[in-house]
Amino acid sequence: EGVKHWMEGLQRIEHLSGTPGQVGAKTDFYFLHKNKEMKISETILEQNLPRQIKFAYQSPMGYNEVELLFEKLSNNSVRQTNNSFFDLKGFMKIMGFLMKPMFKKQSLKYMTAFKHYVEQ
C-alpha cells in the first residue's frame, strides 16, 4: 500500500487474491500515462524481507520480473539493488532494444522515489 505514496502516475490499486505482501498475492495497478489508463498486474514471486523480494509484472507491453535486494551497510544505511528482466511484446520488443537507457532511467527514478519515501 505504501507504493501509492512514491510511484508516479499510480491512480489506484486493486488487490485480487492471496495475502497482501506474501508470495502468490496478485494485485492490479492502474496508472495514468499520457491521459490513458494502463493496467499492470503484479504477482509476488518471492518474499524474504528484509533481504529480498521478487515481483512479476504483466501488461499489454509484455512481462517483467523485478528482484529487489537490500543489504544492511550500517545501522542507518541500506544498499538497494534492482535486478530486472524484460520480455517485451510486438513493437515494444523493438523499442525496448532501442530505448534500454530509458528503462534504466525509469527504474532509477522509482528506486530514488522509494528511498525518499522510506527516509521521510
C-alpha positions as CSV (number, residue, x, y, z in Angstrom):
1,E,0.0,0.0,0.0
2,G,2.9,2.4,0.6
3,V,3.6,2.3,-3.2
4,K,0.9,4.8,-3.8
5,H,3.0,7.4,-2.0
6,W,6.0,7.1,-4.2
7,M,5.1,5.6,-7.6
8,E,4.4,8.4,-10.0
9,G,1.2,8.2,-12.1
10,L,-0.4,5.4,-9.9
11,Q,-4.1,6.1,-9.7
12,R,-5.5,3.1,-7.8
13,I,-4.7,-0.4,-6.6
14,E,-7.0,-3.5,-6.6
15,H,-6.0,-6.5,-4.6
16,L,-7.1,-9.6,-6.4
17,S,-6.1,-12.7,-4.4
18,G,-3.7,-14.1,-1.8
19,T,-2.5,-12.4,1.3
20,P,-1.1,-8.9,0.6
21,G,2.6,-8.8,0.8
22,Q,3.0,-12.6,0.7
23,V,4.1,-15.0,-2.1
24,G,1.4,-15.6,-4.6
25,A,-0.5,-12.3,-3.9
26,K,-1.9,-10.8,-7.0
27,T,-2.7,-7.1,-7.4
28,D,-3.6,-4.8,-10.3
29,F,-2.1,-1.3,-10.5
30,Y,-3.7,1.3,-12.6
31,F,-1.6,4.2,-13.9
32,L,-2.4,7.3,-15.9
33,H,0.1,7.7,-18.7
34,K,-0.4,10.3,-21.4
35,N,-4.1,10.7,-20.4
36,K,-4.7,7.0,-20.9
37,E,-5.2,4.4,-18.2
38,M,-2.8,1.5,-18.2
39,K,-3.2,-1.7,-16.0
40,I,-0.2,-3.6,-14.8
41,S,-0.8,-6.9,-12.9
42,E,1.6,-7.8,-10.2
43,T,2.3,-11.2,-8.6
44,I,4.7,-11.6,-5.7
45,L,7.1,-14.5,-6.6
46,E,9.5,-14.5,-3.6
47,Q,9.4,-12.7,-0.3
48,N,12.4,-12.9,2.0
49,L,12.2,-9.5,3.7
50,P,14.2,-7.7,4.9
51,R,16.8,-9.1,2.5
52,Q,14.9,-9.7,-0.8
53,I,11.5,-9.6,-2.6
54,K,10.7,-10.5,-6.2
55,F,7.7,-9.5,-8.3
56,A,6.3,-10.4,-11.7
57,Y,4.5,-7.8,-13.8
58,Q,2.3,-8.4,-16.8
59,S,0.9,-5.7,-19.1
60,P,-0.1,-5.2,-22.7
61,M,3.6,-4.3,-23.4
62,G,5.0,-7.6,-22.0
63,Y,6.3,-9.4,-19.0
64,N,8.7,-8.0,-16.4
65,E,10.4,-9.5,-13.3
66,V,11.9,-7.3,-10.7
67,E,14.0,-8.5,-7.8
68,L,14.9,-6.0,-5.1
69,L,17.8,-6.8,-2.8
70,F,18.5,-5.0,0.4
71,E,21.9,-5.1,2.1
72,K,22.4,-3.5,5.5
73,L,25.6,-1.4,5.4
74,S,25.2,0.1,8.9
75,N,22.5,0.9,11.5
76,N,21.1,3.7,9.3
77,S,22.3,2.7,5.8
78,V,21.0,0.1,3.4
79,R,22.0,-0.6,-0.2
80,Q,19.1,-1.4,-2.6
81,T,19.9,-3.4,-5.8
82,N,17.3,-3.8,-8.5
83,N,17.6,-6.7,-10.9
84,S,15.1,-6.6,-13.8
85,F,14.2,-8.9,-16.6
86,F,12.0,-7.8,-19.5
87,D,10.2,-9.9,-22.1
88,L,8.5,-7.3,-24.3
89,K,5.9,-7.9,-27.0
90,G,5.5,-6.7,-30.6
91,F,6.5,-3.1,-31.2
92,M,7.8,-2.8,-27.6
93,K,10.3,-5.5,-28.3
94,I,12.0,-3.2,-30.9
95,M,11.5,-0.1,-28.7
96,G,13.0,-1.9,-25.7
97,F,16.2,-2.7,-27.5
98,L,16.5,0.9,-28.8
99,M,15.4,2.5,-25.5
100,K,17.3,0.4,-23.0
101,P,18.7,3.6,-21.3
102,M,15.1,4.8,-20.7
103,F,14.2,1.6,-18.8
104,K,17.3,2.1,-16.6
105,K,16.4,5.7,-16.0
106,Q,12.8,4.8,-15.1
107,S,14.0,2.1,-12.7
108,L,16.4,4.5,-11.0
109,K,13.6,7.1,-10.8
110,Y,11.4,4.6,-8.9
111,M,14.3,3.5,-6.7
112,T,15.0,7.1,-5.8
113,A,11.4,7.9,-5.0
114,F,11.2,4.7,-2.8
115,K,14.3,5.8,-1.0
116,H,12.9,9.3,-0.3
117,Y,9.6,7.7,0.9
118,V,11.4,5.3,3.3
119,E,13.6,8.0,4.7
120,Q,10.9,10.5,5.5
